[in-house]
Amino acid sequence: MDYELSEGHRRLQAEMGKFCREEIAPGAALFDEAPPEEAAARMRINLKKLAGAGFLNLLLGEDLLGSCVAGEELARVCPSTYLAAVSSATTFGRAVKRFGTDAQQERYLPHLAAGERIGAFGCTEREAGSDLAGMQTAAESKEGRWILNGEKDLVTNAPLADFFLVLAWTDREAGLERGTTLFLIDREATGVTIGRPLETMGLRGAPTAGIRLENCGVTDEALLGGTAGAGWGRMQALLEEIKLALSVLCVGVGMACMEESTRHAKAKKAFGKPIGLFEGVGAKLATMFTLNDIGRMMIGRAAWAMEQKEPEGPVLASCAKLFTSEAAGRIADLAMQVHGGHGYLKGAVVERLYRDARFAELAYGTSEMQRAFIAKESLDRFRAA
């Protein structure tokens, strides 16, 4: 096995790291306290910068490993900006790239890659949560149009988004696998209402809100891929890439925690020597390094499997998300211990990262759901043997 990055990926890593440190990092902390309007304006600027650096186009492309390598550099300096970029270019853009018609790709992808327009994905509902069979949003075909009604909850980028990818029932009796459809809906479409921005514990720069569809009428051109009934399968395929992206977010947060803790351990002195020389502190730094390195390898393995269309790709993506999301929480906790009381102060970098780290264990399938999926895959394989 060769764990070395290619020359191209090493160059991408160096260039993206330099860009993020110079262009994104200086404003990362400002998202935490900025009012919604200011935070939204800052995020639009950041996404335009990322477009100029080619990152959004990378997310839209087929180089999954490259997007992971570059994404870690961005998530390390500003997890919020990374999440907003992924929510636009991966959760919306990759769906259009993989399943959209030629006309849909021509309409949406150039604007997304240029950072001129922003996408979002609405699948979760307040009452149903992860139980998509319990969702209420439905589309009814009437006189050549689809009329959508329902509400989606916790939609990342909703306050910013120009386009929404929305999952809805088109034939409830056919069940999830054949009765759901993904719709492409413009923000300005009749019947679309964006809720007020929600205050989140962490990742405050990636704005979140609910959306309401009330007699929202669209034509067949809004059906992703031009057909109804394929929403479930397409969403499952898309979730593999989203889980991989969230794993990258976690390693980025973990690396930021480790770097902040290492700097603090070198600068802070107790009993006449840097605290990093004490066994208890050094052990925490070693654990951080180990967890980050294992997480990065799991991401690389999953990305490679997905690129090669290996059957194990989906379960490896779940394994990566499960491990890295829980590791990020542990690393953030260790970072807080290394910093002591000063890490607990509002405005401290590790205090912000501590809150940011909690997101990935909940989003797009909780840790409990990942374990259930991984266990089912294992049991199915054992039964087949």
PAPADO-644792 format. One line per 4 residues: number of its first residue (from 1); their letters; for each residue x, z, y of C-alpha. Coordinates in Angstrom, 1 decimal, decimal comma. Example, Ala and Ser with C-alpha at 12.3 -4.5 7.8 and 13.67 -1.06 7.14 Angstrom:
BEGIN
1 = as = 12,3:7,8:-4,5; 13,7:7,1:-1,1
//
This chain:
BEGIN
1 = mdye = 0,0:0,0:0,0; 1,2:-0,8:3,5; 0,1:1,7:6,1; 2,0:0,0:8,9
5 = lseg = 0,1:-1,7:11,7; 0,9:-5,3:12,3; 3,0:-6,3:15,2; -0,1:-7,6:17,0
9 = hrrl = -2,0:-4,3:16,5; 1,1:-2,3:17,6; 1,2:-4,3:20,8; -2,6:-3,9:21,3
13 = qaem = -2,2:-0,1:20,8; 0,6:0,1:23,4; -1,2:-2,1:26,0; -4,5:-0,3:25,6
17 = gkfc = -2,9:3,1:25,8; -1,2:2,2:29,0; -4,3:0,7:30,5; -6,4:3,7:29,6
21 = reei = -4,0:6,2:31,0; -3,7:4,3:34,3; -7,3:3,1:34,8; -9,7:5,3:32,9
25 = apga = -8,1:8,8:32,5; -7,9:9,7:36,2; -11,7:9,8:36,5; -12,6:11,2:33,0
29 = alfd = -13,2:14,7:34,1; -15,4:13,7:37,1; -18,2:12,6:34,7; -18,8:16,2:33,7
33 = eapp = -20,1:17,3:37,1; -21,2:14,1:38,7; -24,9:13,6:39,5; -26,6:11,0:37,3
37 = eeaa = -26,5:8,2:39,9; -22,8:8,7:40,6; -21,9:9,0:36,9; -23,8:5,8:36,2
41 = armr = -22,0:3,9:39,0; -18,6:5,2:37,7; -19,5:4,1:34,1; -20,4:0,6:35,3
45 = inlk = -17,0:0,3:37,0; -15,3:1,6:33,8; -17,1:-1,0:31,6; -16,1:-3,8:34,0
49 = klag = -12,5:-2,6:33,8; -12,7:-2,6:30,0; -14,2:-6,1:30,1; -11,2:-7,2:32,2
53 = agfl = -8,8:-5,7:29,6; -10,6:-7,6:26,8; -11,8:-4,4:25,0; -15,5:-5,3:25,1
57 = nlll = -14,8:-8,7:23,6; -12,7:-7,0:21,0; -15,6:-4,8:20,0; -17,8:-7,9:19,7
61 = gedl = -15,3:-9,6:17,5; -14,4:-9,4:13,8; -11,1:-7,5:14,1; -12,5:-4,1:13,0
65 = lgsc = -9,1:-2,5:12,6; -8,0:-3,8:16,0; -11,1:-2,3:17,6; -10,3:1,0:15,9
69 = vage = -6,7:1,0:17,1; -7,6:0,2:20,7; -10,7:2,4:20,6; -8,7:5,5:19,7
73 = elar = -6,6:5,1:22,9; -9,8:4,9:25,0; -11,5:7,8:23,2; -8,4:9,9:23,7
77 = vcps = -8,6:9,7:27,5; -12,4:9,5:28,0; -14,7:9,9:25,0; -17,8:9,2:27,3
81 = tyla = -16,5:5,8:28,3; -15,7:4,9:24,7; -19,3:5,9:23,6; -20,9:3,9:26,4
85 = avss = -18,8:0,9:25,5; -19,6:1,1:21,8; -23,3:1,7:22,6; -23,3:-1,6:24,5
89 = attf = -20,9:-3,9:22,6; -21,3:-2,5:19,1; -24,8:-1,1:18,6; -26,4:-3,9:20,7
93 = grav = -23,8:-6,6:20,9; -22,6:-6,7:17,2; -26,2:-6,9:16,1; -26,7:-10,0:18,2
97 = krfg = -23,3:-11,4:17,0; -24,1:-10,8:13,3; -27,8:-11,6:13,1; -28,9:-13,3:16,4
101 = tdaq = -29,9:-16,9:16,7; -27,6:-19,3:18,6; -29,8:-19,0:21,6; -29,7:-15,2:21,5
105 = qery = -26,0:-15,2:21,2; -25,6:-17,6:24,1; -28,0:-15,5:26,2; -26,6:-12,0:25,6
109 = lphl = -23,0:-12,0:24,4; -21,1:-13,6:27,3; -22,7:-11,0:29,7; -21,9:-8,1:27,4
113 = aage = -18,3:-9,2:27,0; -17,9:-9,6:30,7; -19,3:-6,1:31,4; -22,0:-7,8:33,6
117 = riga = -24,8:-6,5:31,5; -25,1:-3,4:29,3; -26,9:-2,9:26,0; -28,5:0,0:24,2
121 = fgct = -30,1:0,7:20,8; -33,3:2,6:20,3; -34,2:3,7:16,8; -34,7:7,5:16,8
125 = erea = -38,0:9,1:17,8; -38,6:12,7:18,8; -41,0:13,6:16,0; -39,5:11,5:13,2
129 = gsdl = -35,8:12,0:13,9; -33,7:10,6:11,0; -36,9:9,9:9,0; -37,4:6,3:10,0
133 = agmq = -40,4:6,0:7,8; -42,1:8,4:10,1; -41,5:6,4:13,3; -44,6:5,4:15,3
137 = taae = -43,3:2,5:17,3; -45,1:-0,7:16,2; -45,5:-4,3:17,2; -48,7:-6,2:16,7
141 = skeg = -48,9:-10,0:16,7; -51,6:-11,2:19,0; -52,1:-14,8:20,2; -48,5:-15,8:19,7
145 = rwil = -47,0:-12,7:21,2; -45,8:-9,4:19,9; -47,3:-6,3:21,6; -45,1:-3,2:21,2
149 = ngek = -46,1:0,4:21,7; -44,1:3,6:21,1; -41,3:5,8:22,4; -37,7:6,0:21,5
153 = dlvt = -35,7:9,2:22,0; -32,1:10,0:22,9; -31,1:6,4:23,7; -27,4:6,3:24,8
157 = napl = -26,9:4,0:27,8; -30,7:3,9:28,5; -30,4:4,7:32,2; -27,8:1,9:32,6
161 = adff = -29,0:-0,7:30,0; -30,2:-4,1:30,9; -31,1:-4,9:27,3; -32,5:-2,9:24,4
165 = lvla = -32,4:-3,4:20,7; -35,5:-1,6:19,4; -36,7:-1,0:15,8; -40,4:-1,2:15,3
169 = wtdr = -43,0:-1,6:12,5; -44,4:-5,1:12,1; -46,0:-4,5:8,7; -46,3:-0,8:7,9
173 = eagl = -47,9:-1,5:4,5; -44,7:-3,5:3,4; -42,6:-0,4:3,8; -39,2:0,1:5,6
177 = ergt = -37,3:-2,6:3,8; -39,7:-5,5:4,6; -42,0:-4,1:7,3; -39,6:-3,3:10,2
181 = tlfl = -38,1:-5,6:12,7; -35,5:-5,4:15,4; -36,6:-6,6:18,9; -34,4:-7,6:21,8
185 = idre = -36,2:-6,4:24,9; -35,2:-6,7:28,6; -35,3:-3,7:30,8; -37,5:-5,6:33,3
189 = atgv = -40,1:-6,6:30,6; -43,6:-5,5:31,4; -44,5:-2,2:29,8; -40,9:-0,8:29,6
193 = tigr = -40,4:2,6:31,2; -37,0:4,4:31,2; -37,2:8,2:31,1; -35,2:10,5:33,4
197 = plet = -31,5:11,0:32,4; -31,1:13,9:30,0; -28,6:16,7:30,4; -26,3:16,8:27,4
201 = mglr = -23,9:19,4:26,2; -21,0:17,0:26,1; -20,1:13,3:26,6; -22,0:13,6:30,0
205 = gapt = -20,6:10,3:31,2; -22,5:8,3:28,6; -26,0:8,6:30,1; -28,9:9,3:27,7
209 = agir = -32,7:8,9:28,1; -35,8:8,0:26,3; -37,7:4,7:26,6; -41,4:4,0:26,4
213 = lenc = -43,0:0,8:25,4; -46,6:0,5:26,5; -48,3:-2,8:25,7; -45,0:-4,5:26,1
217 = gvtd = -45,5:-8,2:25,3; -42,7:-10,4:24,0; -42,5:-13,8:22,3; -40,9:-14,7:19,0
221 = eall = -37,7:-15,3:20,9; -37,3:-11,5:21,1; -37,2:-11,2:17,3; -33,5:-10,6:16,3
225 = ggta = -32,6:-13,6:14,2; -35,9:-15,2:14,9; -37,7:-13,6:12,0; -39,8:-10,5:11,4
229 = gagw = -39,4:-8,0:8,5; -35,6:-7,9:8,2; -35,0:-4,9:10,5; -34,2:-2,3:7,9
233 = grmq = -31,4:-4,3:6,2; -29,9:-5,4:9,4; -29,9:-1,9:10,8; -28,2:-0,5:7,7
237 = alle = -25,4:-3,1:8,0; -25,1:-2,2:11,7; -24,9:1,5:11,0; -21,7:0,9:8,9
241 = eikl = -20,0:-0,3:12,1; -21,5:2,5:14,2; -20,2:5,1:11,8; -16,8:3,6:11,9
245 = alsv = -16,9:3,6:15,7; -17,9:7,3:15,8; -15,1:8,1:13,5; -12,7:6,6:16,0
249 = lcvg = -14,3:8,7:18,7; -13,6:11,8:16,7; -9,9:11,0:16,1; -9,6:10,2:19,8
253 = vgma = -11,1:13,6:20,7; -8,9:15,3:18,1; -5,7:13,7:19,4; -6,6:14,7:23,0
257 = cmee = -7,1:18,3:21,8; -3,8:18,3:20,0; -1,9:16,8:22,9; -3,4:19,4:25,3
261 = strh = -2,6:22,2:22,9; 1,0:21,0:22,4; 1,6:20,8:26,1; 0,2:24,3:26,5
265 = akak = 2,2:25,7:23,6; 5,4:24,4:25,1; 4,7:25,6:28,7; 3,1:29,0:28,0
269 = kafg = 5,5:31,8:27,2; 5,0:35,2:25,6; 7,7:37,8:24,8; 10,3:35,5:26,2
273 = kpig = 9,7:32,3:24,3; 7,1:29,4:24,2; 4,0:30,4:22,2; 4,4:27,2:20,1
277 = lfeg = 7,3:28,9:18,4; 5,1:31,7:17,0; 4,0:31,0:13,5; 0,3:31,4:14,2
281 = vgak = 0,3:28,8:17,0; 2,6:26,4:15,2; 0,3:26,5:12,1; -2,7:25,5:14,3
285 = latm = -0,8:22,5:15,7; 0,2:21,5:12,2; -3,4:21,6:11,1; -4,5:19,5:14,0
289 = ftln = -1,8:16,9:13,3; -2,8:16,8:9,6; -6,5:16,4:10,2; -6,0:13,7:12,7
293 = digr = -3,6:11,7:10,5; -5,9:11,9:7,5; -8,9:10,8:9,6; -7,0:7,9:11,0
297 = mmig = -6,0:6,8:7,5; -9,7:7,0:6,3; -10,7:4,9:9,3; -8,1:2,3:8,4
301 = raaw = -9,2:2,2:4,8; -12,9:1,8:5,7; -12,2:-0,8:8,3; -10,1:-2,9:5,9
305 = ameq = -12,8:-2,6:3,2; -15,5:-3,7:5,6; -13,4:-6,6:6,8; -12,8:-7,7:3,1
309 = kepe = -16,5:-7,2:2,3; -15,7:-4,7:-0,4; -18,7:-3,1:-2,0; -17,2:0,3:-1,2
313 = gpvl = -17,2:-0,4:2,5; -20,5:1,4:3,4; -19,6:4,6:1,5; -16,0:4,6:2,9
317 = asca = -17,5:4,4:6,4; -19,7:7,4:5,6; -16,7:9,3:4,2; -14,7:8,6:7,4
321 = klft = -17,6:9,7:9,6; -18,2:12,9:7,6; -14,5:13,9:7,5; -13,6:13,0:11,1
325 = seaa = -16,7:14,5:12,7; -16,2:17,8:11,0; -12,4:17,7:11,6; -12,9:17,1:15,3
329 = gria = -15,0:20,2:15,5; -12,3:22,2:13,7; -9,5:20,8:15,8; -11,4:21,5:19,1
333 = dlam = -11,9:25,1:17,9; -8,2:25,4:17,1; -7,4:24,0:20,5; -9,5:26,7:22,1
337 = qvhg = -7,7:29,4:20,2; -4,3:28,0:21,3; -5,4:28,1:24,9; -7,0:31,5:24,7
341 = ghgy = -9,2:32,7:27,6; -8,0:29,8:29,9; -9,5:27,3:27,5; -12,8:29,0:27,7
345 = lkga = -13,0:28,5:31,5; -15,4:25,9:32,8; -13,4:22,8:33,9; -10,6:23,2:31,4
349 = vver = -9,8:20,0:29,5; -10,2:21,7:26,1; -13,5:23,2:27,1; -14,8:19,7:27,8
353 = lyrd = -13,4:18,3:24,6; -14,9:21,2:22,7; -18,3:20,2:23,8; -17,6:16,5:23,3
357 = arfa = -16,5:17,1:19,7; -19,9:18,4:18,6; -21,7:15,0:19,1; -20,5:13,1:16,1
361 = elay = -21,8:15,5:13,4; -25,3:14,8:14,7; -25,4:11,2:15,8; -26,4:8,3:13,5
365 = gtse = -26,8:10,4:10,4; -25,9:14,1:10,3; -23,1:15,4:8,0; -25,9:16,4:5,6
369 = mqra = -27,1:12,8:5,5; -23,6:11,5:5,0; -23,1:13,8:2,0; -26,4:12,8:0,5
373 = fiak = -25,5:9,1:0,8; -22,0:9,6:-0,6; -23,4:11,7:-3,5; -26,0:9,0:-4,3
377 = esld = -23,4:6,3:-4,4; -21,2:8,5:-6,7; -24,2:9,2:-9,0; -25,2:5,5:-9,1
381 = rfra = -21,7:4,5:-10,1; -21,5:7,2:-12,8; -24,9:6,0:-14,2; -23,7:2,4:-14,3
385 = a = -20,6:3,4:-16,2
//
